[in-house]
């Protein structure tokens, strides 16, 4: 029996896959609304959904590219306290960078910032921000006295 999975099924496949299974297992999946019979109408619907996903993905990438271009022009400055030998007290965390970007009108979450460690030296730093799986932007961060 050929079926189309409506959701991820452990050890069988992901949502949208077309599988060949035994009749009893296929009926079980259909009864539990985890699959439908792979008829021509179902295959057409699956193709339409995949096309819509690809279009949405392309639009998301296009939007992320626009934001990347805008972020490339921005420089964020932080004034930090320093001690003897220009040693920085404390550091600038990814959350602080995200908050500074929000003040400039960007909706960036701290989880999107790739820097795992906080910035703790004076000068310019490049911080990577993952806008999309395929699009990563860089922002200049300046720590000064």
C-alpha angles and dihedrals in degrees: 000000000000116000139175115224115233093192139011112289117198114248091000111068151285130288112287098023121133112226138181108224137162115276096247094051091044091053090048091053092045092049090052091048092242094119145014131213111273097244123157090260091052092048090049091051090049091051091049092050091049091050091050091049091051091050092049090047091051091049091049091051091048091052091047090052090055091051090046090056091051093046091051089065095050128093121190119204128200125188110215133183116251135193135199113334091016091285110166119237107221121341145252112263129207088252090059090050090050091049091051090051090050089055088056091052103263122126100220121155120215089239090064091061110096096204106106095185126056119251109256108164131078119252137046123331131182113223120196119221122193106219094169135355089265100034125068123176130199124219126192114233119191120200113196140167 
